[in-house]
Amino acid sequence: MTAFQGVSCLVTGGAGFIGSHVAAQLVAAGAQVTILDDLSSGHEHNILELRPHAEFVCGDIRDASLLDRLLPGVELVFHLAALPSVVYSVEHPVESLSVNWQGTLTLAEAARRHGARRLIFSSSCAVYGPRASGALAEDRRPDPASPYATAKIGAEYLLSNFQSLYGFETVCLRYFNVFGPRQDPESPYGAVIPLFVKALLDRRPPVIFGDGNQTRDFVPVEQVAWTNLRAASCPPGTIVNVGNGRQTNLWEILRVLGDALGIALEPRLEPERAGDIRESLADTTRNREVFGVFDGPDLPESLARTALWFAGRLPEHRFVD
Ligand SMILES: NC(=O)c1ccc[n+]([C@@H]2O[C@H](COP(=O)([O-])OP(=O)(O)OC[C@H]3O[C@@H](n4cnc5c(N)ncnc54)[C@H](O)[C@@H]3O)[C@@H](O)[C@H]2O)c1
């Protein structure tokens, strides 16, 4: 019997990449899960195996009357729904703020009114801004440089108000570069790992923008989902990075993925893109203090497993044992 047995949880964005893993881990832990997703970038096939165990509602987090229907009895809200792209937010600032900021406000207010105990928010390392260098600790001054990052840090401030003004518990998780099975390689704003894997599998040269020595702090999605579940019982008001605490450059990523697939292809180098950041690294001291050490596969193994999953050489993750 786990701490989640029978606990009613709402997972917004649960048909998306990370949300589907959060929902899966909750179902496996015995929680009663409702997924709210408008399928704007999520897919029903991400949660097919979950469907007998979780309720799926197709709808918008900004729909207050829908929330009034879904929230009574819900104890925990895992809020992952978002328009998650920085580039998209630059092209569509009003829509980005509407979903990512106003949507969070609408959801938090409804959750509070209906007596939910806690909301766990998916924030982003984008709040630190592109100029930040070195290992980024949570007390680093935010420097949001896009509507996406502004919406995320604005939502964090708002949730901190909900915590201090109303005693509504909130936790903010600042993800670094998440990767793993079900990350969408077809998205026009695709992340580098699924794009590399898809290119390798299609026998096309993967594209590297810039010299490939830019680094990111890549964190496996299983660890991010695990952290979400741990965040249900950490001290309220926690704001914490979710990263590996290790920088990896794009050459190393490509090599590990290629080795796993047994496909070696020279990348095509394209000019650096405007606004691309040079390095990104989480200071994970607070994360380890709050959550302890994630006891899962290390980064190279997670990368290799991800490549094999995309290649169809690993079975679908079993959701429920
Ligand atoms: N992937 C990363 O590396 C990363 C890094 C930092 C933060 N995040 C955050 O993690 C969360 C999940 O991101 P992801 O990578 O899984 O992206 P994703 O696009 O796969 O998931 C987002 C989900 O939200 C849904 N959604 C969008 N607008 C909605 C709305 N108005 N109402 C209901 N559902 C809506 C989408 O359909 C999708 O299923 C997001 O909040 C994102 O900002 C992700």
The ligand as an SDF file (V2000), in Angstrom:
LIG
                    3D

 44 48  0  0  0  0  0  0  0  0999 V2000
   10.1590   19.1490  -21.7270 N   0  0  0  0  0  0  0  0  0  0  0  0
   10.9850   19.9170  -21.0320 C   0  0  0  0  0  0  0  0  0  0  0  0
   12.2180   19.7830  -21.1480 O   0  0  0  0  0  0  0  0  0  0  0  0
   10.4450   20.9420  -20.0620 C   0  0  0  0  0  0  0  0  0  0  0  0
   11.3730   21.8060  -19.4460 C   0  0  0  0  0  0  0  0  0  0  0  0
   10.8920   22.7540  -18.5490 C   0  0  0  0  0  0  0  0  0  0  0  0
    9.5450   22.8040  -18.2370 C   0  0  0  0  0  0  0  0  0  0  0  0
    8.6750   21.9750  -18.8720 N   0  0  0  0  0  0  0  0  0  0  0  0
    7.2560   22.0770  -18.5160 C   0  0  0  0  0  0  0  0  0  0  0  0
    6.7530   20.7770  -18.2730 O   0  0  0  0  0  0  0  0  0  0  0  0
    5.3650   20.7270  -18.6170 C   0  0  0  0  0  0  0  0  0  0  0  0
    5.0950   19.5550  -19.5570 C   0  0  0  0  0  0  0  0  0  0  0  0
    5.8420   19.7730  -20.7460 O   0  0  0  0  0  0  0  0  0  0  0  0
    6.0560   18.6510  -21.8660 P   0  0  0  0  0  0  0  0  0  0  0  0
    7.4530   18.7250  -22.3170 O   0  0  0  0  0  0  0  0  0  0  0  0
    5.5000   17.3700  -21.3870 O   0  0  0  0  0  0  0  0  0  0  0  0
    5.1750   19.2490  -23.0460 O   0  0  0  0  0  0  0  0  0  0  0  0
    3.8850   18.6420  -23.7970 P   0  0  0  0  0  0  0  0  0  0  0  0
    3.5520   19.6110  -24.8810 O   0  0  0  0  0  0  0  0  0  0  0  0
    4.1270   17.2330  -24.1850 O   0  0  0  0  0  0  0  0  0  0  0  0
    2.7950   18.6900  -22.6440 O   0  0  0  0  0  0  0  0  0  0  0  0
    1.9550   19.7940  -22.3910 C   0  0  0  0  0  0  0  0  0  0  0  0
    0.5230   19.2810  -22.3730 C   0  0  0  0  0  0  0  0  0  0  0  0
   -0.3580   20.3480  -22.0130 O   0  0  0  0  0  0  0  0  0  0  0  0
   -1.5200   20.2400  -22.8530 C   0  0  0  0  0  0  0  0  0  0  0  0
   -2.1330   21.5830  -22.8920 N   0  0  0  0  0  0  0  0  0  0  0  0
   -1.6510   22.6950  -23.4900 C   0  0  0  0  0  0  0  0  0  0  0  0
   -2.4930   23.7230  -23.2950 N   0  0  0  0  0  0  0  0  0  0  0  0
   -3.5380   23.2520  -22.5710 C   0  0  0  0  0  0  0  0  0  0  0  0
   -4.7310   23.8390  -22.0640 C   0  0  0  0  0  0  0  0  0  0  0  0
   -5.0200   25.1300  -22.2620 N   0  0  0  0  0  0  0  0  0  0  0  0
   -5.5830   23.0600  -21.3570 N   0  0  0  0  0  0  0  0  0  0  0  0
   -5.3160   21.7340  -21.1620 C   0  0  0  0  0  0  0  0  0  0  0  0
   -4.2060   21.1290  -21.6210 N   0  0  0  0  0  0  0  0  0  0  0  0
   -3.3230   21.8810  -22.3130 C   0  0  0  0  0  0  0  0  0  0  0  0
   -0.9840   19.7490  -24.1850 C   0  0  0  0  0  0  0  0  0  0  0  0
   -1.9590   19.1500  -25.0110 O   0  0  0  0  0  0  0  0  0  0  0  0
    0.0690   18.7490  -23.7390 C   0  0  0  0  0  0  0  0  0  0  0  0
   -0.4600   17.4460  -23.5900 O   0  0  0  0  0  0  0  0  0  0  0  0
    5.0280   22.0840  -19.2020 C   0  0  0  0  0  0  0  0  0  0  0  0
    4.4480   22.8890  -18.1970 O   0  0  0  0  0  0  0  0  0  0  0  0
    6.3710   22.6430  -19.6080 C   0  0  0  0  0  0  0  0  0  0  0  0
    6.3760   24.0480  -19.6140 O   0  0  0  0  0  0  0  0  0  0  0  0
    9.0890   21.0450  -19.7810 C   0  0  0  0  0  0  0  0  0  0  0  0
  1  2  1  0
  2  3  2  0
  2  4  1  0
  4  5  1  0
  4 44  2  0
  5  6  2  0
  6  7  1  0
  7  8  2  0
  8  9  1  0
  8 44  1  0
  9 10  1  0
  9 42  1  0
 10 11  1  0
 11 12  1  0
 11 40  1  0
 12 13  1  0
 13 14  1  0
 14 15  2  0
 14 16  1  0
 14 17  1  0
 17 18  1  0
 18 19  2  0
 18 20  1  0
 18 21  1  0
 21 22  1  0
 22 23  1  0
 23 24  1  0
 23 38  1  0
 24 25  1  0
 25 26  1  0
 25 36  1  0
 26 27  1  0
 26 35  1  0
 27 28  2  0
 28 29  1  0
 29 30  1  0
 29 35  2  0
 30 31  1  0
 30 32  2  0
 32 33  1  0
 33 34  2  0
 34 35  1  0
 36 37  1  0
 36 38  1  0
 38 39  1  0
 40 41  1  0
 40 42  1  0
 42 43  1  0
M  CHG  2   8   1  16  -1
M  END
$$$$
